[in-house]
Amino acid sequence: MELRPLSSAARHRAGDLLLWAVLGTPVAYARLTPPWRPNEAALLAGVLALLGLAVASARRWPLAAVLAVVAGSLVDGNVVFAIPVFGYLAGLRSARAGPAAAVFAAVAVTGTVLNLGLLGTEPATWFLLASVLLFAGVFPWLLGRLRRQHRALAAAGRRHAEAERRSAAERVRLRERARIAQDMHDSLGHDLSLIALRAGALELAPELPPAQRAAAGELRASVAAATERLHEVIGVLREERPRRPPGETVADLVDGARDAGMIVDLRDGADAVDGAAGPDADLSPLVAHAVHRVVREALTNAARYAPGAPVTVAVERAADAVTVAVVNPRPPAGPLPGPASHGSGLLALRERVRLAGGALDAGPRDGGWAVTARLPRSGVGPLDADGPEPSRPAADDEAHRLREARRRVRRSLLVAFGAPAGLALVLALVYYPLATAGAVLDRPGYDRLRLGEHRDALGLPRRQADPPPDGAAPGCEYYTDGNFPFAEASWRLCFIGGRLVSKERIAS
């Protein structure tokens, strides 16, 4: 017979049943041990039912379970053993600390008003009850919350390790892509260059008929286009940016295009001021590179698809942004022969502008073509507020979560040990004036007491202190000198027939 493992729900039910049995044992033992009082069975059934309800609700409503056992401890003192258990479970199972703090504060305030205001409980009894709430409820809750934070830290550590493993695998994959790209460049690039060279030689051969020379020219153009596409593919595999010659500005690009025979008009606001600054001045490196890339790609496309058409390059500057536009009219003789464009260059250009915090618009205009980009000077700002934010790498994100989990654990550890001490001090500060009010007999007052005097003539405090643990002697009264924080009994005064017959200091 094969034994199957219990399901998660079955394990939870078994654990809850065991917890109910453990918590109900002291209650049942006390109720079933003689002497028996009236309605003992009904009280036992009620308390056990209350504990069962607390156990059943502790998974979904852990704070409600805490309130249930606190209320049950008023009926049966043995239920107090369940308070630290459910306090710990509340800290372990509650995601937020605010509701628990509100519940414990409400219990403390309600108990204080009930005991001191309505029932007239002695301050010592109130202090004992408040200490039970602190060390049996609040402190276990803090330990449970600390355990929860430790679990979160362990989970964050596992996620961080997994992210590091994926990041290492990604680095290996990128290195392999770069190696493949280099192999493609070394082999295919050289072969395509030789094919283009031979096709160009055939295009210029005078002994060939015009039709064959034209076919050779088309072959050369196709090979040149294929070479360029291969270069783009290699760039994607390498994931590296197209390189910008050091110090090259937009003005240098325009001059190079003019040298190649293009008609280009550069309109730059910076030139009107100092002529030498150029449109790349006082821009962040990311934005300057994006502007350079826009102009370069637009001039390349104009030379390819609108040969002979005049091109206008305009750069406009505002206080927080720069706008660059490259516009050309319809080409007079049509585009050069070659393969149709697939738009991948514009996609890459649009992504480059977006990463710099700007927006790109490209399309037909008045029969020609226009490329316009608007970028913030600093590379970030209002222009990219609506755009998608580049996500951080998974490893960085998990590292941030791990740091946050560690910070929460450190804070929970500090609170777990500092909060009980602080609350105990607060309780002592509250208890002390309650215990000493009207019950302090100081040293000078004690020294003035004379044996044989009548009690009414001694001017004693209106309240007495609690007697020492070994019990009170008959006919004796006890007073405190106000010792902090518990104001324990310090003096014992004994009377016979209403007159003081002895006085002594109680050794503490």
C-alpha positions as CSV (number, residue, x, y, z in Angstrom):
1,M,0.0,0.0,0.0
2,E,1.5,3.3,-1.1
3,L,1.3,6.2,1.3
4,R,0.5,9.6,-0.4
5,P,1.8,12.8,1.1
6,L,-0.8,15.1,2.7
7,S,-2.0,18.0,0.7
8,S,-1.3,21.6,2.0
9,A,-4.9,22.0,3.2
10,A,-4.7,18.7,5.0
11,R,-1.5,19.6,6.7
12,H,-3.0,23.0,7.8
13,R,-6.1,21.2,9.3
14,A,-3.9,18.7,11.1
15,G,-1.7,21.5,12.5
16,D,-4.7,23.6,13.6
17,L,-6.2,20.5,15.4
18,L,-2.9,19.9,17.2
19,L,-2.6,23.6,18.2
20,W,-6.2,23.5,19.6
21,A,-5.4,20.4,21.6
22,V,-2.3,21.9,23.1
23,L,-3.9,25.2,24.0
24,G,-6.9,23.5,25.4
25,T,-5.0,21.1,27.7
26,P,-4.3,23.5,30.6
27,V,-7.9,24.7,30.4
28,A,-9.3,21.2,30.5
29,Y,-7.0,20.1,33.3
30,A,-8.0,23.0,35.5
31,R,-11.7,22.5,34.9
32,L,-11.7,18.7,35.3
33,T,-9.6,18.7,38.5
34,P,-11.6,18.7,41.8
35,P,-13.1,20.6,43.4
36,W,-15.8,21.1,40.7
37,R,-17.9,24.2,40.7
38,P,-21.4,24.6,39.3
39,N,-21.7,24.8,35.5
40,E,-18.1,23.5,35.1
41,A,-18.9,21.5,32.0
42,A,-20.6,24.4,30.3
43,L,-17.7,26.8,31.0
44,L,-15.2,24.2,29.8
45,A,-17.2,23.7,26.6
46,G,-17.5,27.4,26.0
47,V,-13.7,28.1,26.6
48,L,-12.7,25.2,24.3
49,A,-15.1,26.4,21.6
50,L,-13.6,29.9,21.9
51,L,-10.1,28.4,21.5
52,G,-11.3,26.5,18.5
53,L,-12.8,29.6,16.9
54,A,-9.5,31.4,17.5
55,V,-7.5,28.6,15.9
56,A,-9.8,28.4,12.9
57,S,-9.7,32.2,12.3
58,A,-6.0,32.6,12.9
59,R,-4.9,32.0,9.3
60,R,-7.2,34.6,7.7
61,W,-7.8,37.0,10.6
62,P,-4.8,36.6,13.0
63,L,-5.6,39.8,14.9
64,A,-9.2,38.6,15.5
65,A,-7.8,35.5,17.1
66,V,-5.6,37.6,19.4
67,L,-8.7,39.6,20.5
68,A,-10.6,36.3,21.1
69,V,-8.1,34.8,23.5
70,V,-7.6,38.1,25.3
71,A,-11.3,38.2,25.9
72,G,-11.3,34.5,26.9
73,S,-8.6,35.2,29.5
74,L,-11.1,37.3,31.4
75,V,-13.3,34.2,31.8
76,D,-10.6,31.6,32.4
77,G,-7.1,32.6,33.5
78,N,-5.6,29.6,31.8
79,V,-6.4,31.0,28.4
80,V,-3.6,33.5,29.0
81,F,-1.2,30.7,27.8
82,A,-2.7,31.1,24.3
83,I,-2.0,34.9,24.0
84,P,1.7,34.5,23.2
85,V,1.0,31.8,20.7
86,F,-1.6,33.9,18.7
87,G,0.5,37.0,19.2
88,Y,3.4,35.2,17.4
89,L,1.2,33.9,14.7
90,A,-0.3,37.4,14.1
91,G,3.2,38.8,13.6
92,L,4.1,35.9,11.3
93,R,1.0,36.1,9.2
94,S,0.2,39.9,9.1
95,A,1.7,41.9,6.2
96,R,1.3,45.3,7.9
97,A,2.2,46.4,11.4
98,G,-0.3,49.3,11.6
99,P,-3.4,47.1,12.3
100,A,-1.7,45.1,15.0
101,A,-0.4,48.3,16.7
102,A,-4.0,49.6,16.7
103,V,-5.4,46.4,18.2
104,F,-2.8,46.3,21.0
105,A,-3.3,49.9,21.8
106,A,-7.1,49.5,21.9
107,V,-6.7,46.5,24.3
108,A,-4.4,48.5,26.5
109,V,-6.7,51.6,26.6
110,T,-9.8,49.5,27.2
111,G,-8.2,47.5,29.9
112,T,-6.9,50.6,31.7
113,V,-10.2,52.4,31.6
114,L,-12.0,49.2,32.7
115,N,-9.7,48.4,35.6
116,L,-8.7,51.8,37.0
117,G,-11.9,53.7,36.1
118,L,-14.8,51.3,36.5
119,L,-13.6,48.3,38.6
120,G,-11.3,50.3,41.0
121,T,-8.4,47.8,40.5
122,E,-5.3,48.4,42.5
123,P,-2.4,49.9,40.6
124,A,-0.3,46.8,41.3
125,T,-2.9,44.6,39.7
126,W,-3.2,46.9,36.7
127,F,0.5,46.9,36.3
128,L,0.6,43.1,36.3
129,L,-2.2,42.9,33.6
130,A,-0.4,45.5,31.5
131,S,2.9,43.5,31.8
132,V,1.1,40.4,30.7
133,L,-0.2,42.2,27.6
134,L,3.3,43.5,26.8
135,F,5.3,40.3,27.3
136,A,2.7,37.8,26.3
137,G,1.2,39.7,23.4
138,V,3.3,42.5,22.0
139,F,6.7,40.8,22.4
140,P,5.7,37.5,20.7
141,W,4.1,39.5,17.9
142,L,7.4,41.3,17.4
143,L,9.2,38.0,17.3
144,G,6.7,36.7,14.7
145,R,7.2,39.8,12.6
146,L,10.9,39.4,12.8
147,R,10.5,35.8,11.6
148,R,8.4,37.0,8.7
149,Q,11.1,39.5,7.7
150,H,13.7,36.7,7.9
151,R,11.6,34.6,5.5
152,A,11.3,37.6,3.1
153,L,15.1,38.1,3.3
154,A,15.7,34.5,2.5
155,A,13.3,34.6,-0.4
156,A,14.9,37.8,-1.7
157,G,18.4,36.2,-1.4
158,R,17.2,33.2,-3.5
159,R,15.7,35.6,-6.1
160,H,18.9,37.6,-6.2
161,A,21.0,34.4,-6.7
162,E,18.7,33.3,-9.5
163,A,18.9,36.8,-11.1
164,E,22.7,36.7,-10.9
165,R,22.7,33.2,-12.5
166,R,20.5,34.5,-15.4
167,S,22.7,37.6,-15.7
168,A,25.8,35.4,-16.0
169,A,24.0,33.3,-18.6
170,E,23.1,36.5,-20.5
171,R,26.7,37.7,-20.5
172,V,27.8,34.4,-22.0
173,R,25.1,34.6,-24.6
174,L,26.1,38.2,-25.5
175,R,29.8,37.1,-25.8
176,E,28.7,34.3,-28.2
177,R,26.7,36.7,-30.2
178,A,29.6,39.1,-30.5
179,R,31.8,36.1,-31.6
180,I,29.3,35.1,-34.3
181,A,29.1,38.7,-35.5
182,Q,32.8,38.9,-35.8
183,D,32.9,35.6,-37.8
184,M,30.2,37.0,-40.1
185,H,32.1,40.2,-40.6
186,D,35.3,38.4,-41.3
187,S,33.9,36.0,-43.9
188,L,30.8,37.5,-45.5
189,G,31.9,41.1,-45.4
190,H,35.1,40.3,-47.3
191,D,33.3,38.2,-49.9
192,L,30.6,40.8,-50.5
193,S,33.2,43.5,-50.9
194,L,35.0,41.5,-53.6
195,I,31.7,40.8,-55.4
196,A,30.9,44.6,-55.4
197,L,34.4,45.3,-56.7
198,R,34.0,42.9,-59.6
199,A,30.5,44.2,-60.4
200,G,31.9,47.7,-60.5
201,A,34.6,46.6,-62.9
202,L,32.0,45.1,-65.2
203,E,29.9,48.2,-65.0
204,L,32.8,50.3,-66.4
205,A,34.0,47.7,-69.0
206,P,33.6,49.4,-72.4
207,E,33.4,46.1,-74.4
208,L,30.1,45.1,-72.7
209,P,26.8,46.2,-74.2
210,P,24.9,48.9,-72.3
211,A,22.2,46.5,-71.0
212,Q,24.9,44.3,-69.4
213,R,26.7,47.3,-67.9
214,A,23.3,48.4,-66.5
215,A,22.7,45.0,-65.0
216,A,26.2,45.0,-63.5
217,G,25.4,48.4,-61.9
218,E,22.2,47.0,-60.4
219,L,24.2,44.1,-59.1
220,R,26.8,46.4,-57.5
221,A,24.0,48.5,-55.9
222,S,22.3,45.3,-54.6
223,V,25.6,44.0,-53.2
224,A,26.2,47.4,-51.5
225,A,22.8,47.4,-50.0
226,A,23.3,43.8,-48.8
227,T,26.6,44.8,-47.3
228,E,24.9,47.6,-45.4
229,R,22.2,45.4,-44.1
230,L,24.8,42.9,-43.0
231,H,26.5,45.7,-41.1
232,E,23.2,46.5,-39.3
233,V,22.7,42.9,-38.4
234,I,26.2,42.6,-37.0
235,G,25.5,45.8,-35.0
236,V,22.4,44.2,-33.5
237,L,24.3,41.0,-32.6
238,R,27.0,43.0,-31.0
239,E,24.5,45.4,-29.3
240,E,26.9,48.3,-29.7
241,R,26.2,51.9,-30.8
242,P,27.2,53.2,-34.1
243,R,30.4,55.0,-33.5
244,R,30.6,58.8,-33.8
245,P,34.0,60.2,-34.8
246,P,35.5,62.1,-31.9
247,G,34.7,65.8,-32.1
248,E,32.5,65.5,-35.2
249,T,29.6,68.0,-35.1
250,V,26.4,68.4,-37.1
251,A,28.2,71.2,-39.0
252,D,30.9,68.7,-39.9
253,L,28.3,66.3,-41.2
254,V,26.8,69.0,-43.4
255,D,30.2,70.0,-44.8
256,G,30.9,66.3,-45.6
257,A,27.6,66.0,-47.4
258,R,28.3,69.2,-49.4
259,D,31.7,67.8,-50.3
260,A,29.9,64.7,-51.7
261,G,27.8,66.9,-54.0
262,M,24.6,67.3,-51.9
263,I,22.9,70.7,-51.6
264,V,22.5,71.2,-47.9
265,D,21.4,74.4,-46.0
266,L,22.2,74.4,-42.3
267,R,20.1,76.7,-40.1
268,D,21.4,76.7,-36.5
269,G,20.6,79.3,-33.9
270,A,23.9,78.8,-32.2
271,D,25.7,79.8,-35.4
272,A,24.0,83.2,-35.4
273,V,25.5,83.9,-32.0
274,D,29.1,82.7,-32.2
275,G,29.3,80.6,-35.3
276,A,31.8,78.2,-33.8
277,A,29.7,76.7,-31.1
278,G,27.7,74.4,-33.4
279,P,24.4,72.7,-32.5
280,D,26.2,70.2,-30.2
281,A,27.3,72.8,-27.7
282,D,26.1,72.7,-24.1
283,L,24.1,69.5,-24.7
284,S,24.4,66.3,-22.6
285,P,26.5,63.6,-24.4
286,L,23.5,61.4,-24.8
287,V,21.4,64.2,-26.5
288,A,24.3,65.4,-28.6
289,H,24.9,61.9,-29.9
290,A,21.2,61.5,-30.7
291,V,21.1,64.8,-32.6
292,H,24.2,63.7,-34.5
293,R,22.6,60.4,-35.3
294,V,19.4,61.9,-36.6
295,V,21.2,64.3,-38.9
296,R,23.5,61.6,-40.2
297,E,20.8,59.1,-40.9
298,A,18.5,61.7,-42.5
299,L,21.3,62.9,-44.8
300,T,22.1,59.3,-45.7
301,N,18.5,58.6,-46.6
302,A,18.2,61.8,-48.6
303,A,21.3,61.0,-50.6
304,R,19.9,57.5,-51.3
305,Y,16.2,58.2,-52.0
306,A,16.2,61.9,-53.1
307,P,19.4,62.4,-55.1
308,G,19.7,66.0,-56.4
309,A,17.1,67.4,-54.0
310,P,18.1,70.3,-51.7
311,V,18.1,69.4,-48.0
312,T,17.5,71.7,-45.1
313,V,18.9,71.0,-41.7
314,A,17.4,73.2,-39.0
315,V,18.4,73.2,-35.3
316,E,16.2,75.2,-32.9
317,R,17.0,75.7,-29.3
318,A,14.7,76.5,-26.4
319,A,15.5,76.8,-22.7
320,D,14.9,73.2,-22.0
321,A,14.8,71.4,-25.3
322,V,16.4,71.2,-28.8
323,T,14.6,70.5,-32.0
324,V,16.4,69.2,-35.1
325,A,14.6,68.8,-38.5
326,V,15.9,67.5,-41.8
327,V,13.6,68.2,-44.8
328,N,14.0,67.5,-48.5
329,P,11.5,68.0,-51.4
330,R,10.6,65.4,-54.0
331,P,13.7,64.2,-55.9
332,P,13.9,65.6,-59.4
333,A,15.0,62.3,-61.1
334,G,13.6,59.7,-58.6
335,P,15.5,57.5,-56.2
336,L,18.6,55.6,-57.0
337,P,18.1,51.9,-58.1
338,G,18.3,49.5,-55.2
339,P,16.3,47.4,-52.8
340,A,13.2,48.8,-51.1
341,S,13.7,50.1,-47.6
342,H,12.2,48.1,-44.7
343,G,12.2,51.0,-42.2
344,S,14.6,49.3,-39.8
345,G,16.8,52.4,-39.8
346,L,13.9,54.6,-38.7
347,L,13.0,52.1,-36.0
348,A,16.5,52.2,-34.6
349,L,16.7,56.0,-34.9
350,R,13.3,56.3,-33.0
351,E,14.6,54.1,-30.2
352,R,17.8,56.1,-30.0
353,V,15.9,59.3,-29.6
354,R,13.5,57.8,-27.1
355,L,16.4,56.6,-24.9
356,A,17.7,60.2,-24.9
357,G,14.3,61.3,-23.5
358,G,12.8,62.7,-26.8
359,A,10.4,61.9,-29.6
360,L,11.0,61.3,-33.3
361,D,8.6,62.0,-36.2
362,A,9.4,60.9,-39.8
363,G,7.2,60.8,-42.9
364,P,6.2,62.5,-46.2
365,R,5.7,66.2,-46.3
366,D,4.7,68.3,-49.3
367,G,5.7,65.5,-51.7
368,G,9.1,65.2,-50.0
369,W,10.3,63.8,-46.7
370,A,10.9,65.2,-43.3
371,V,12.6,63.9,-40.1
372,T,12.0,65.8,-36.9
373,A,13.3,65.1,-33.4
374,R,12.7,67.0,-30.2
375,L,14.9,66.2,-27.2
376,P,15.5,67.7,-23.8
377,R,18.9,69.3,-23.3
378,S,19.7,67.2,-20.3
379,G,18.5,63.9,-21.7
380,V,15.7,63.5,-19.1
381,G,12.7,65.7,-18.3
382,P,9.1,66.4,-19.3
383,L,9.6,65.0,-22.8
384,D,10.0,61.5,-21.6
385,A,7.4,61.6,-18.9
386,D,4.9,59.7,-21.0
387,G,7.3,57.4,-22.6
388,P,8.2,53.9,-21.4
389,E,10.8,53.9,-18.8
390,P,13.7,51.6,-19.5
391,S,13.6,48.8,-17.0
392,R,16.5,48.0,-14.8
393,P,18.2,44.7,-15.3
394,A,16.7,41.8,-13.3
395,A,19.9,41.4,-11.2
396,D,19.8,45.1,-10.2
397,D,16.1,44.9,-9.4
398,E,16.6,41.8,-7.2
399,A,19.6,43.4,-5.5
400,H,17.5,46.4,-4.6
401,R,14.8,44.1,-3.2
402,L,17.5,42.2,-1.2
403,R,18.8,45.5,0.3
404,E,15.2,46.4,1.2
405,A,14.6,43.1,2.9
406,R,17.8,43.4,4.9
407,R,16.8,46.8,6.0
408,R,13.4,45.6,7.1
409,V,15.0,42.8,9.1
410,R,17.4,45.1,10.8
411,R,14.6,47.4,11.7
412,S,12.4,44.6,12.9
413,L,15.2,43.2,15.1
414,L,15.7,46.7,16.6
415,V,12.0,47.0,17.3
416,A,11.7,43.5,18.7
417,F,14.2,44.2,21.5
418,G,13.7,48.0,21.9
419,A,10.0,48.2,21.9
420,P,9.3,45.9,24.9
421,A,12.0,47.8,26.9
422,G,10.5,51.1,25.9
423,L,6.9,50.0,26.6
424,A,8.0,48.6,30.0
425,L,9.5,52.0,30.9
426,V,6.3,53.7,29.8
427,L,4.3,51.3,32.0
428,A,6.6,52.0,34.9
429,L,6.2,55.7,34.4
430,V,2.5,55.4,34.4
431,Y,2.3,52.9,37.3
432,Y,4.6,54.9,39.6
433,P,2.4,57.9,40.2
434,L,-0.6,55.7,40.5
435,A,1.1,53.6,43.2
436,T,2.6,56.5,45.1
437,A,-0.3,58.9,45.1
438,G,-1.3,59.5,48.7
439,A,0.9,56.6,50.0
440,V,4.4,58.1,50.4
441,L,5.9,58.6,53.8
442,D,9.3,60.2,53.4
443,R,12.3,59.9,55.7
444,P,11.7,63.1,57.6
445,G,8.1,62.2,58.2
446,Y,9.1,58.8,59.5
447,D,11.7,60.3,61.8
448,R,9.0,62.6,63.3
449,L,6.8,59.7,64.4
450,R,6.9,59.1,68.2
451,L,6.0,55.9,69.9
452,G,2.9,56.1,72.1
453,E,1.3,58.8,70.0
454,H,-2.3,58.3,68.8
455,R,-2.6,57.3,65.2
456,D,-4.9,60.2,64.3
457,A,-2.2,62.7,65.5
458,L,0.6,61.2,63.4
459,G,-0.5,62.7,60.0
460,L,0.0,59.5,58.1
461,P,-0.6,59.3,54.3
462,R,-4.2,58.5,53.3
463,R,-3.2,55.3,51.5
464,Q,-1.1,52.4,52.5
465,A,1.3,50.4,50.4
466,D,0.9,46.7,49.6
467,P,2.5,44.5,52.4
468,P,5.6,42.6,51.6
469,P,5.4,39.1,50.0
470,D,5.8,37.3,53.3
471,G,2.5,38.8,54.5
472,A,1.2,41.5,56.8
473,A,1.6,41.4,60.6
474,P,-1.6,41.8,62.6
475,G,-2.2,45.4,63.6
476,C,0.5,46.8,61.3
477,E,0.4,49.2,58.5
478,Y,2.8,49.6,55.5
479,Y,3.9,52.7,53.7
480,T,6.4,53.5,50.9
481,D,9.2,56.0,50.7
482,G,8.5,56.4,46.9
483,N,11.2,54.1,45.7
484,F,11.2,53.9,41.8
485,P,9.7,52.2,39.9
486,F,7.5,49.9,42.0
487,A,7.0,52.0,45.2
488,E,7.4,48.9,47.4
489,A,6.7,49.0,51.1
490,S,9.5,50.7,53.1
491,W,8.1,51.3,56.6
492,R,6.1,49.1,59.0
493,L,4.1,50.8,61.7
494,C,2.3,48.7,64.3
495,F,-0.5,49.9,66.6
496,I,-2.2,48.6,69.7
497,G,-5.3,50.4,70.9
498,G,-4.9,53.0,68.3
499,R,-1.4,54.0,69.5
500,L,2.0,53.5,67.8
501,V,3.9,50.8,69.5
502,S,6.7,50.1,67.0
503,K,8.1,51.4,63.8
504,E,10.8,49.9,61.6
505,R,12.2,50.0,58.1
506,I,11.6,46.9,56.0
507,A,14.7,45.5,54.5
508,S,14.3,45.4,50.7
